[in-house]
């Protein structure tokens, strides 16, 4: 390769690299306002400090994308909530409305962004006896789909270890009432759970620091 050709090739590669950086930067700028909207309830980078709002930073991109699609299609319940912080604080909204405004590209970008953030476990005070019972229930009925105490994002099933206990209880209530679709493989195990079992599981998952 001649020196002239080499310089041309080097210049072309630098141009492509700069163009790629500009385009990726523009993409993040496009979803920036939406991420701010997410943070108004879920906290910065999905690290929720509200016990009724799930921590979502660190979830797998697959799970996050699927959740947004379910909200957009109204396949999950969307109760009215109020923004907890930011410019919209106090205003009412719901997840179906929020997801409904997202393009597929935006939803993918948001899921990818949050999946790269750490899952910041909630600080809670679980009951030790219930934790022991919950661990037993998890090990016998939940571990197959929720590895490592429900701490692995690779399960594409959300993260349970360190999640807010009130949110976990609420999720189980939605499953039990039929408001939220229950995965077929989960239903037989879920149907065996008592109210005390659910409380024990919530305490077990809430015990992770």
C-alpha positions in Angstrom: 0.0 0.0 0.0 1.4 3.4 -1.0 1.8 6.1 1.7 -0.8 8.2 -0.1 -3.3 5.4 -0.1 -2.5 4.7 3.6 -3.1 8.3 4.5 -6.4 8.3 2.6 -7.5 5.1 4.4 -6.5 6.5 7.8 -8.4 9.7 7.1 -11.5 7.7 6.0 -11.4 5.6 9.1 -11.2 8.7 11.4 -14.1 10.2 9.5 -16.2 7.1 10.0 -15.3 6.9 13.7 -16.2 10.6 14.3 -19.5 10.1 12.4 -20.3 7.1 14.5 -19.7 9.0 17.7 -21.8 11.9 16.5 -24.7 9.6 15.6 -24.5 7.7 18.9 -24.4 11.0 20.8 -27.5 12.2 18.9 -29.3 9.0 19.7 -28.6 9.4 23.4 -29.7 13.0 23.3 -33.0 11.9 21.7 -33.9 9.6 24.6 -32.4 11.9 27.3 -35.7 13.6 28.1 -37.5 10.2 28.3 -34.8 9.0 30.7 -35.4 12.0 32.8 -39.1 11.1 32.9 -38.2 7.6 34.0 -35.9 9.0 36.7 -38.8 11.1 38.1 -40.3 7.9 39.5 -37.7 5.2 39.3 -34.8 7.4 40.5 -31.5 8.2 38.7 -30.4 5.3 36.5 -33.4 3.2 37.8 -32.3 3.1 41.4 -35.7 3.7 43.0 -35.9 5.1 46.5 -39.7 4.7 46.7 -40.8 1.4 48.2 -43.8 1.1 45.8 -41.7 1.8 42.7 -39.4 -1.0 41.4 -35.7 -0.6 41.1 -35.1 -1.3 37.4 -31.4 -0.3 36.7 -29.5 -3.5 36.1 -32.5 -5.5 34.7 -31.7 -7.2 31.4 -32.4 -5.3 28.2 -34.6 -8.2 27.1 -36.8 -7.9 30.2 -37.0 -4.1 30.1 -37.9 -4.1 26.4 -40.5 -6.7 27.0 -42.0 -4.8 29.9 -42.2 -1.6 27.9 -43.9 -3.5 25.0 -46.4 -5.0 27.5 -47.2 -1.6 28.9 -47.5 -0.1 25.4 -49.9 -2.9 24.4 -51.7 -2.6 27.8 -50.9 -6.3 28.6 -49.9 -5.2 32.1 -52.0 -3.2 34.5 -51.3 0.6 34.5 -52.7 2.2 37.6 -52.5 5.9 37.9 -49.5 7.3 39.7 -48.0 10.7 40.3 -44.5 11.8 39.3 -42.3 11.8 42.5 -39.7 14.3 41.4 -38.6 16.6 38.6 -40.5 19.2 36.6 -43.6 17.0 36.4 -43.7 16.3 40.2 -47.3 15.8 41.4 -48.8 15.3 37.9 -50.7 12.1 37.2 -49.6 9.5 34.6 -49.4 5.7 34.2 -47.0 3.4 32.5 -49.2 2.6 29.6 -49.3 6.3 28.7 -45.5 6.7 29.2 -44.7 3.6 27.1 -47.3 4.5 24.5 -45.3 7.6 23.5 -42.1 5.6 22.9 -41.0 4.5 19.5 -39.5 1.0 19.2 -36.1 2.6 18.8 -36.5 4.7 21.9 -37.7 1.7 24.0 -34.7 -0.3 22.8 -32.3 2.5 23.6 -33.7 3.0 27.1 -33.6 -0.7 27.9 -30.0 -0.9 26.7 -29.0 2.1 28.8 -30.7 0.9 32.0 -29.4 -2.6 31.6 -25.8 -1.3 31.8 -26.5 0.4 35.2 -26.0 -1.4 38.5 -28.9 -2.8 40.4 -28.9 -0.8 43.6 -30.5 -2.9 46.3 -33.0 -1.3 48.7 -32.2 -0.8 52.4 -34.9 -2.7 54.3 -35.5 -4.4 57.6 -36.9 -7.9 56.9 -38.1 -10.4 59.5 -35.4 -13.1 60.1 -37.9 -15.9 60.6 -39.7 -15.0 57.5 -36.4 -14.7 55.6 -35.6 -18.3 56.5 -39.0 -19.6 55.4 -38.8 -17.5 52.2 -35.4 -19.0 51.3 -36.8 -22.5 51.7 -39.7 -21.6 49.4 -37.4 -20.0 46.8 -35.0 -22.9 46.8 -37.8 -25.5 46.3 -40.0 -23.6 43.9 -38.4 -20.5 42.3 -34.7 -21.2 41.9 -35.0 -22.8 38.5 -36.1 -19.6 36.9 -34.7 -17.1 39.4 -31.0 -18.1 39.9 -28.8 -17.0 42.8 -31.7 -15.9 45.0 -33.3 -14.0 42.2 -30.2 -11.8 41.7 -29.2 -12.7 38.1 -30.3 -10.4 35.3 -29.5 -13.2 32.8 -32.7 -14.9 33.8 -34.6 -12.2 31.8 -37.1 -12.3 34.6 -36.3 -9.1 36.5 -34.2 -9.0 39.7 -35.8 -10.0 42.9 -32.8 -10.0 45.3 -32.8 -6.5 47.0 -36.0 -5.4 45.4 -38.5 -3.3 47.5 -40.7 -5.7 49.5 -43.9 -3.6 49.1 -43.4 -3.7 45.4 -42.9 -7.5 45.4 -46.1 -8.0 47.5 -48.0 -5.8 45.1 -46.8 -7.8 42.1 -47.9 -11.0 43.7 -51.3 -9.4 44.3 -51.6 -8.5 40.7 -50.7 -12.1 39.7 -53.2 -13.5 42.1 -56.1 -11.2 40.9 -55.4 -11.9 37.3 -54.6 -8.3 36.6 -51.1 -9.1 35.5 -50.5 -12.1 33.2 -48.8 -15.0 35.0 -46.2 -17.0 33.0 -47.5 -20.5 32.4 -44.5 -22.2 33.9 -44.9 -20.1 37.0 -48.6 -20.7 37.6 -48.5 -24.2 39.2 -46.0 -23.0 41.8 -47.8 -19.7 42.3 -51.1 -21.4 42.9 -49.6 -23.4 45.8 -48.5 -20.2 47.7 -50.4 -18.9 50.7 -50.5 -15.3 51.7 -47.9 -16.1 54.4 -45.7 -17.8 51.8 -45.8 -14.6 49.7 -44.9 -12.5 52.6 -42.0 -14.8 53.5 -40.7 -14.6 49.9 -40.9 -10.8 50.0 -38.9 -10.8 53.2 -36.3 -13.2 51.7 -35.8 -11.1 48.6 -35.7 -8.0 50.7 -33.0 -9.4 52.9 -30.3 -9.0 50.2 -28.0 -6.0 50.9 
